[in-house]
Amino acid sequence: MSFAPAAQHIQESAALRALRADVRAFIREEIASGGFVPAVDCWLNSWDEAFSRRLAARGWLGMTIPVEYGGHGRTFLERFVVTEELLAAGAPLAAHWISDRQIGPSLMKFGSGEQRRKLLPGIATGEVFFAIGMSEPDSGSDLASVRTKAVKVDGGWHLTGSKIWTSGAHRSHWFIVLARSAPLDPEHRHAGLSQFIVALDSPGIDIRPIVSMNGHHHFNQVFFDNVFVPDAMLLGREGDGWKQVTSELSYERSGPERLLSTVAVLSEMASATQRGDLAPDPELGRTFARIMALHQMSVSVADALSSGRPTDQEAAIVKVLGTATEGDVAELASLSVATGQADDGLARLREMTATALLSRPGFTLRGGTNEILRGVIARGLGLR
């Protein structure tokens, strides 16, 4: 396990710097025109389909999807630059996030030609949105314990069970479901799992909201009652679900969203310090330095994904360190605004900090708990 292969990419090329400048100019225009208001945890909480379509019009969705499937044939590093800038600005990315981050690459890696032609063009135009069905009640991060069943029937499969923490399922068109397609073998718990592409308007699906403590609704529990999925919508090969899911999790765990969910708070703290509304605090600089180090590590994983190298351990490290940093940002902001007056110029920062603190418990849970990921890291280092 090494982050070294990305060393040559730490200094961005002129093309990447130009792309970064283009995205920053777009963001300034959007904010100035009221296109969006910077938000905390924007890739999960801020759903704006019109904004997604504006990104698509600039070629910034489906960037790594080949041109033949409606995408733009660009690299993971180019996509990294675009998404990093949008996340840092707190732009509303939730509508297209899952589709663009991992469904597109997964379809390219495991999907059939028919599935790619059917779904990838809509992802690239910001018109097709996906949710993911991995976690289940009482299963936690142990995906091998899923109980949703897929029973073979004439022409397809019947799915029965439920999935939880399904971000955006109530607004999405499609759902990737991990289900047990063969009886559980206690000696080989990861065998017998398959993935299915399920239309969320299928008969037998019931989507129930899970409202967060801050009143936001992006999570759901999705129930399946003999939902029919045609054979053509089996993703990859029957029984390969575990291998496919672990591959997908590298996209989910390593991206800049695992360290930038609260960076809008940090930026507001820096602005407040410049205005004189906050006293200078060395911890602010140290936190920015942590984020820059994590940026380089995340770039390294993006480079590995571009080259097709395995990234399980590296992605887990980025996720563990990144989500811890996100929580520390919320705590730092909370301490900074704990004193002061109502008219001290910190109203916006207080609002963002309150959201960050309420969101903090989820940072280290989603995408696999940090406890589980430390086990992944330990195995990668040969410690377990």
C-alpha positions in Angstrom: 0.0 0.0 0.0 1.5 3.3 -1.0 0.4 6.8 -2.0 3.7 7.3 -3.8 2.5 6.7 -7.4 0.7 10.1 -7.4 3.9 12.1 -6.7 4.2 13.2 -10.3 0.6 14.6 -10.1 1.0 16.7 -7.0 2.1 19.6 -9.2 -1.0 20.1 -11.4 -0.6 20.3 -15.1 -1.4 23.5 -17.0 -4.6 21.9 -18.3 -5.8 21.0 -14.8 -5.0 24.4 -13.5 -7.0 25.9 -16.4 -9.9 23.6 -15.6 -9.8 24.6 -12.0 -9.9 28.3 -12.9 -12.9 27.7 -15.2 -14.8 26.0 -12.4 -14.0 28.8 -9.9 -15.2 31.4 -12.4 -18.4 29.4 -12.9 -18.9 29.2 -9.1 -18.4 33.0 -8.7 -21.0 33.6 -11.4 -23.5 31.2 -9.8 -23.2 32.7 -6.3 -23.4 36.3 -7.7 -26.5 35.5 -9.6 -28.2 33.6 -6.7 -27.7 30.2 -8.4 -26.9 28.7 -5.0 -26.0 29.6 -1.4 -23.0 27.7 -0.1 -24.0 24.9 2.3 -22.6 22.4 4.7 -22.6 18.7 3.5 -23.8 19.9 0.1 -23.3 16.5 -1.6 -25.8 14.9 0.7 -28.2 17.7 1.7 -28.4 20.1 -1.2 -30.6 18.6 -4.0 -30.9 20.9 -7.1 -31.7 19.3 -10.4 -31.5 22.5 -12.3 -27.9 23.1 -11.0 -27.0 19.5 -12.0 -28.2 20.3 -15.5 -26.2 23.5 -15.6 -23.1 21.4 -14.8 -24.0 18.9 -17.4 -24.3 21.7 -20.0 -20.6 22.5 -19.3 -19.5 18.9 -19.6 -18.9 18.5 -15.9 -21.1 15.5 -15.4 -20.3 12.0 -16.7 -16.7 13.3 -17.2 -15.2 9.8 -17.1 -17.9 8.1 -19.1 -16.7 7.4 -22.7 -18.0 9.6 -25.5 -19.8 6.6 -27.1 -22.1 6.4 -24.1 -22.8 10.1 -23.9 -20.0 11.1 -21.6 -16.9 13.1 -22.1 -14.0 10.6 -22.0 -12.0 12.6 -19.5 -9.8 11.4 -16.6 -10.5 10.8 -12.9 -8.1 13.6 -12.1 -10.1 16.1 -14.2 -13.2 15.0 -12.5 -11.4 15.3 -9.2 -10.6 19.0 -9.9 -14.2 19.8 -10.8 -15.8 18.1 -7.9 -13.2 19.4 -5.4 -13.9 23.0 -6.4 -17.7 22.5 -6.2 -17.5 20.8 -2.8 -15.2 23.5 -1.5 -17.8 26.1 -2.6 -20.7 24.2 -0.9 -22.5 23.8 -4.3 -25.8 21.7 -4.4 -24.6 18.4 -5.7 -26.9 15.8 -4.1 -29.1 15.2 -7.1 -26.4 13.8 -9.4 -23.8 12.8 -6.8 -24.3 9.1 -6.5 -24.9 8.6 -10.2 -21.8 10.5 -11.2 -19.5 9.3 -8.5 -20.0 5.6 -8.6 -22.8 4.4 -10.8 -21.2 5.6 -14.0 -17.8 3.9 -13.3 -19.6 0.8 -12.0 -21.7 0.5 -15.2 -18.5 0.9 -17.3 -16.7 -1.8 -15.2 -19.5 -4.3 -14.7 -22.5 -3.3 -16.8 -23.7 -4.8 -20.1 -23.7 -2.9 -23.3 -27.5 -2.6 -23.1 -27.3 -1.2 -19.5 -24.7 1.3 -20.5 -26.6 2.5 -23.5 -29.8 2.8 -21.5 -28.5 4.6 -18.4 -25.1 6.4 -19.0 -26.3 9.1 -21.4 -28.9 10.3 -18.8 -26.3 10.4 -16.1 -24.1 12.6 -18.2 -27.0 15.0 -19.0 -28.1 15.3 -15.3 -31.5 13.7 -16.1 -31.1 10.2 -14.5 -30.5 9.9 -10.8 -29.6 6.8 -8.7 -29.7 5.8 -5.1 -27.8 2.9 -3.6 -29.2 0.0 -1.5 -26.4 -1.6 0.5 -27.1 -1.2 4.2 -29.9 -3.0 6.0 -31.5 -2.7 9.4 -29.4 -4.6 12.1 -26.6 -5.1 9.7 -24.4 -2.0 10.2 -21.3 -2.1 8.1 -21.4 -5.9 7.7 -22.6 -6.1 4.2 -22.2 -9.9 4.1 -25.1 -10.1 6.5 -27.7 -8.6 4.1 -31.0 -10.4 4.2 -32.7 -8.9 1.1 -33.4 -12.0 -1.1 -33.4 -12.3 -4.8 -35.3 -15.4 -6.0 -35.0 -16.5 -9.6 -38.2 -16.5 -11.6 -39.1 -16.8 -15.2 -37.4 -13.9 -17.1 -35.9 -12.3 -14.0 -35.8 -12.1 -10.2 -38.2 -11.3 -7.3 -36.6 -9.1 -4.6 -37.9 -9.1 -1.1 -36.4 -7.2 1.9 -35.4 -3.7 2.8 -32.6 -1.2 2.6 -31.9 1.7 4.9 -29.9 5.0 4.8 -30.8 5.3 1.1 -29.9 8.9 0.3 -32.2 10.5 -2.3 -34.2 7.3 -3.0 -37.4 9.3 -2.8 -36.3 11.5 -5.7 -34.2 9.1 -7.8 -35.2 7.0 -10.8 -33.0 3.9 -10.2 -31.6 1.9 -7.3 -28.6 -0.4 -7.2 -29.5 -3.2 -4.8 -27.2 -5.8 -3.2 -29.2 -8.9 -2.5 -28.6 -12.5 -1.5 -29.2 -14.6 -4.7 -28.1 -17.9 -3.1 -28.5 -19.3 0.4 -26.0 -18.1 3.0 -23.0 -20.4 3.4 -21.6 -19.7 6.9 -18.1 -20.8 5.7 -18.2 -18.4 2.7 -20.4 -15.4 3.8 -19.4 -13.2 0.9 -20.5 -15.7 -1.7 -24.0 -15.8 -3.1 -24.5 -12.0 -3.4 -25.6 -10.2 -6.5 -26.4 -6.6 -7.6 -29.5 -5.5 -9.4 -30.6 -2.3 -11.1 -34.1 -1.6 -9.9 -36.5 1.0 -11.3 -37.8 2.9 -8.2 -41.3 3.1 -9.7 -41.6 -0.7 -9.8 -44.7 -2.3 -8.2 -44.0 -3.6 -4.7 -41.6 -0.8 -3.7 -42.4 1.3 -0.6 -40.1 4.3 0.2 -40.5 5.7 3.7 -38.7 8.8 4.9 -36.1 9.0 7.7 -35.9 12.6 8.9 -32.6 13.7 10.5 -32.5 15.5 13.8 -32.0 18.8 12.0 -35.3 18.3 10.1 -33.7 17.4 6.8 -35.0 14.5 4.7 -32.5 12.8 2.5 -32.4 9.3 4.1 -35.0 6.7 3.5 -35.9 3.1 4.2 -36.9 1.2 1.0 -39.0 -1.9 1.2 -39.3 -4.6 -1.5 -42.3 -6.9 -1.7 -41.6 -9.4 -4.6 -40.3 -6.6 -6.8 -39.7 -8.0 -10.3 -36.3 -7.2 -11.9 -35.7 -8.5 -15.4 -32.7 -10.6 -16.2 -31.3 -7.7 -18.2 -31.0 -5.6 -15.1 -28.7 -8.0 -13.2 -25.5 -5.9 -12.8 -22.4 -7.9 -13.6 -22.4 -11.6 -13.0 -24.7 -13.5 -10.6 -22.8 -14.2 -7.3 -20.2 -11.5 -7.9 -22.0 -8.9 -5.8 -19.4 -8.7 -3.0 -16.5 -8.3 -5.4 -18.3 -5.5 -7.3 -19.4 -3.7 -4.1 -15.9 -3.6 -2.7 -14.7 -2.2 -6.0 -17.4 0.5 -5.9 -16.6 1.5 -2.4 -13.2 2.8 -3.5 -15.1 5.5 -5.4 -17.3 6.2 -2.4 -14.6 6.4 0.3 -11.7 8.2 -1.3 -13.2 11.3 -3.0 -12.8 14.9 -1.8 -16.3 14.7 -0.2 -14.8 12.7 2.6 -12.8 15.8 3.7 -14.7 18.8 2.4 -18.2 18.4 3.8 -17.5 21.2 6.3 -14.9 23.2 4.4 -17.5 25.9 3.7 -17.5 26.4 7.5 -13.7 26.7 7.5 -13.9 29.2 4.6 -16.5 31.3 6.5 -14.2 31.3 9.6 -11.3 32.6 7.4 -13.5 35.3 6.0 -14.7 36.3 9.5 -11.1 36.5 10.6 -10.1 38.7 7.7 -13.0 41.0 8.5 -12.0 41.2 12.1 -15.1 39.5 13.4 -13.1 36.6 14.7 -9.8 36.7 16.5 -6.9 35.1 14.7 -6.5 31.4 15.7 -3.4 29.3 14.8 -5.7 26.2 14.8 -7.4 27.6 11.7 -4.1 27.4 9.8 -3.3 24.0 11.2 -6.7 22.7 10.0 -6.2 24.1 6.5 -2.8 22.3 6.5 -4.5 19.0 7.4 -6.9 19.4 4.5 -4.1 20.1 2.1 -2.4 16.9 3.1 -5.6 15.0 2.7 -6.1 16.6 -0.7 -2.8 15.1 -1.9 -3.8 11.7 -0.6 -7.2 11.9 -2.3 -5.5 12.9 -5.5 -3.3 9.9 -5.2 -6.4 7.6 -5.1 -7.9 9.4 -8.1 -4.7 8.7 -10.0 -4.8 5.1 -9.0 -8.4 4.8 -10.2 -7.4 6.3 -13.5 -4.7 3.6 -13.9 -7.0 0.8 -12.8 -4.9 0.0 -9.7 -6.5 -1.4 -6.5 -7.2 1.3 -3.9 -9.1 -0.4 -1.1 -6.6 0.4 1.7 -5.7 3.9 0.4 -9.4 4.8 0.1 -10.0 3.6 3.6 -7.2 5.8 5.0 -8.5 8.9 3.2 -12.0 8.2 4.5 -11.0 7.7 8.1 -8.7 10.7 8.3 -10.9 12.9 6.2 -14.1 12.4 8.1 -12.3 12.9 11.4 -11.1 16.2 10.1 -14.6 17.2 9.0 -15.8 16.7 12.5 -12.9 18.6 14.0 -13.8 21.6 11.7 -17.3 21.6 13.2 -15.9 21.5 16.7 -13.4 24.3 16.0 -16.1 26.5 14.6 -18.3 25.8 17.6 -15.6 26.9 20.0 -14.9 30.0 17.9 -18.5 31.3 17.9 -19.3 30.3 21.5 -18.9 33.8 22.7 -19.9 37.1 21.1 -22.9 39.3 20.5 -25.8 38.9 18.2 -24.5 41.7 16.0 -20.9 40.5 15.8 -21.0 39.6 12.1 -21.0 35.9 12.8 -24.7 35.0 12.1 -23.9 33.1 8.9 -21.0 31.2 10.6 -23.3 30.3 13.5 -25.9 29.0 11.2 -23.4 26.9 9.2 -21.8 25.6 12.4 -25.1 24.5 13.9 -25.7 22.5 10.7 -22.2 21.0 10.8 -22.6 19.9 14.4 -25.9 18.2 13.7 -24.4 16.5 10.7 -21.2 15.5 12.4 -22.3 12.0 13.8 -22.9 10.8 10.2 -19.5 11.8 8.9 -17.7 8.7 10.3 -20.6 6.4 9.6 -21.5 6.7 6.0 -19.4 4.8 3.5 -18.5 2.3 6.3 -17.8 3.1 9.9 -14.3 4.2 10.8 -14.0 1.2 13.1 -14.7 -1.2 10.1 -12.3 0.8 7.9 -9.5 0.5 10.5 -9.9 -3.2 10.1 -9.5 -2.8 6.3 -6.4 -0.8 6.8 -4.9 -3.2 9.3 -5.4 -6.1 6.9 -3.8 -4.1 4.1 -0.8 -3.6 6.3 -0.7 -7.3 7.3 -1.6 -6.6 10.9 -4.7 -8.8 10.9 
